[in-house]
Amino acid sequence: MTIQVGDKIPNVTLKVMGAEGPEDVSTEALFAGKKVVLFAVPGAYTPTCSAAHLPGFVVQADAIKAKGVDSIICMSVNDVFVMGAWGQAQNAEHLTMLADGNGEFTKALGLELDASGFQMGTRSKRFAMIANDGVVELLNVDEQGFEVSSAEAVLKAL
């Protein structure tokens, strides 16, 4: 079942790349007491994700945060090393690059994408959400492209 507006974010332990290497982080710690924009992509370094989706949030980060957002999180079903390197390559130092390596959070959200036809296994659908203190206020899921989950769409919704 897909998470809905008004639902609480499930608590899952994921990974981020810290100064000393991979670090555990819980979704509870990421969302509690904060206004958060989380957007997910099917894969780091994939064409649309690298050329448009992530760069849009990098460019719009200041404008999004000016609307009262405490943090912007980019998530993908990739390992922490890939997410860390991708964030560096995309100058995404103001974003949290969140690795859902086993797809546990994606599955808990009910937003899995079967990308086995592309030899990519189970990934995350492309989506964006706004959560306030761990409660979903907006959930935009793209069926194709990235129009409703783009930085511009999120900024307009804020």
C-alpha positions as CSV (number, residue, x, y, z in Angstrom):
1,M,0.0,0.0,0.0
2,T,1.4,3.4,-1.0
3,I,1.9,6.0,1.7
4,Q,-0.7,8.8,1.6
5,V,-0.9,12.4,2.6
6,G,-1.5,12.5,6.4
7,D,0.5,9.3,7.0
8,K,3.6,9.1,9.2
9,I,6.9,8.3,7.6
10,P,7.9,4.7,8.5
11,N,11.1,4.4,10.6
12,V,13.9,2.7,8.6
13,T,17.6,2.8,9.0
14,L,19.5,3.9,5.9
15,K,22.9,5.2,5.0
16,V,24.6,8.5,4.2
17,M,28.2,9.2,3.4
18,G,29.8,11.0,6.3
19,A,33.2,12.6,6.7
20,E,34.6,9.3,7.9
21,G,32.7,7.0,5.6
22,P,29.2,5.4,5.6
23,E,27.0,6.3,8.5
24,D,23.6,4.9,9.6
25,V,20.7,7.4,9.8
26,S,17.1,6.7,10.7
27,T,14.3,8.3,8.9
28,E,13.0,9.3,12.3
29,A,16.1,11.4,12.9
30,L,15.8,12.8,9.3
31,F,12.2,13.9,9.7
32,A,11.4,14.5,13.4
33,G,10.7,18.1,14.2
34,K,11.6,19.3,10.6
35,K,10.0,20.3,7.4
36,V,11.6,18.1,4.8
37,V,11.5,17.8,1.0
38,L,12.4,14.3,-0.1
39,F,12.7,13.4,-3.7
40,A,13.5,9.9,-5.1
41,V,15.0,8.9,-8.4
42,P,15.1,5.4,-10.0
43,G,18.9,5.5,-10.1
44,A,22.0,7.6,-9.5
45,Y,23.9,8.5,-12.7
46,T,20.9,7.6,-14.9
47,P,20.1,10.1,-17.7
48,T,17.1,12.0,-16.5
49,C,18.2,11.8,-12.9
50,S,21.6,13.3,-13.6
51,A,20.7,15.7,-16.4
52,A,17.6,17.3,-14.9
53,H,16.0,15.9,-11.7
54,L,18.9,16.2,-9.2
55,P,20.3,19.4,-10.8
56,G,17.0,21.1,-10.5
57,F,17.0,20.6,-6.7
58,V,20.7,21.7,-6.5
59,V,19.8,25.0,-8.4
60,Q,16.6,25.6,-6.4
61,A,17.9,24.5,-2.9
62,D,18.1,28.1,-1.6
63,A,14.6,29.0,-2.9
64,I,13.2,25.8,-1.4
65,K,14.8,26.4,2.0
66,A,13.6,30.0,1.9
67,K,10.1,28.6,2.1
68,G,10.8,27.1,5.5
69,V,12.2,23.8,4.5
70,D,14.9,22.5,6.9
71,S,16.4,19.9,4.6
72,I,16.3,18.5,1.1
73,I,16.9,14.8,0.7
74,C,17.7,12.9,-2.5
75,M,17.1,9.2,-2.2
76,S,17.7,6.3,-4.5
77,V,17.9,2.5,-4.2
78,N,21.7,2.6,-4.7
79,D,24.5,2.0,-2.3
80,V,26.0,4.7,-0.1
81,F,29.2,4.9,-2.1
82,V,27.3,5.6,-5.3
83,M,25.1,8.2,-3.6
84,G,28.1,9.9,-2.1
85,A,30.0,10.1,-5.3
86,W,27.0,11.2,-7.3
87,G,26.3,14.0,-4.8
88,Q,29.9,15.2,-5.2
89,A,29.8,15.0,-9.0
90,Q,26.5,17.0,-9.0
91,N,27.7,19.7,-6.4
92,A,24.8,18.6,-4.1
93,E,26.6,19.5,-0.9
94,H,23.5,21.3,0.4
95,L,21.4,18.2,0.0
96,T,21.3,14.9,1.9
97,M,22.2,12.0,-0.4
98,L,20.3,9.1,1.1
99,A,21.1,5.5,0.2
100,D,18.3,3.0,0.4
101,G,20.6,0.3,-0.7
102,N,18.3,-2.6,0.0
103,G,15.1,-0.8,-1.0
104,E,13.6,-1.2,2.5
105,F,12.4,2.4,2.8
106,T,11.1,2.4,-0.7
107,K,9.1,-0.8,0.0
108,A,7.8,0.6,3.3
109,L,6.5,3.7,1.4
110,G,4.9,1.4,-1.2
111,L,6.7,3.2,-4.0
112,E,8.7,0.3,-5.6
113,L,9.4,0.3,-9.4
114,D,10.2,-3.0,-11.2
115,A,13.1,-2.0,-13.4
116,S,14.2,-5.6,-14.0
117,G,13.5,-5.1,-17.7
118,F,16.5,-2.7,-17.7
119,Q,18.6,-5.0,-15.5
120,M,18.2,-2.7,-12.6
121,G,16.1,-4.8,-10.3
122,T,13.7,-3.2,-7.9
123,R,14.1,0.6,-7.7
124,S,12.1,3.5,-6.4
125,K,9.5,5.3,-8.4
126,R,10.3,8.9,-9.2
127,F,8.5,11.0,-6.6
128,A,8.7,14.0,-4.4
129,M,7.2,14.6,-1.0
130,I,6.9,17.3,1.6
131,A,6.8,16.1,5.2
132,N,6.3,18.1,8.4
133,D,7.5,16.5,11.6
134,G,7.4,13.1,9.9
135,V,3.9,13.4,8.4
136,V,3.4,13.5,4.7
137,E,1.8,16.8,3.5
138,L,2.4,16.3,-0.2
139,L,3.2,13.3,-2.4
140,N,3.8,13.7,-6.1
141,V,4.5,10.5,-8.0
142,D,5.6,10.6,-11.7
143,E,4.4,7.9,-14.0
144,Q,6.6,9.2,-16.8
145,G,9.1,12.0,-16.9
146,F,9.7,14.1,-13.8
147,E,7.1,16.9,-14.1
148,V,5.3,16.5,-10.7
149,S,8.4,15.6,-8.8
150,S,10.6,18.4,-10.1
151,A,12.1,21.1,-8.0
152,E,9.9,23.6,-9.7
153,A,6.8,21.6,-8.9
154,V,7.8,21.3,-5.2
155,L,8.7,25.0,-5.0
156,K,5.3,25.9,-6.4
157,A,3.6,23.6,-3.8
158,L,5.4,25.2,-0.9
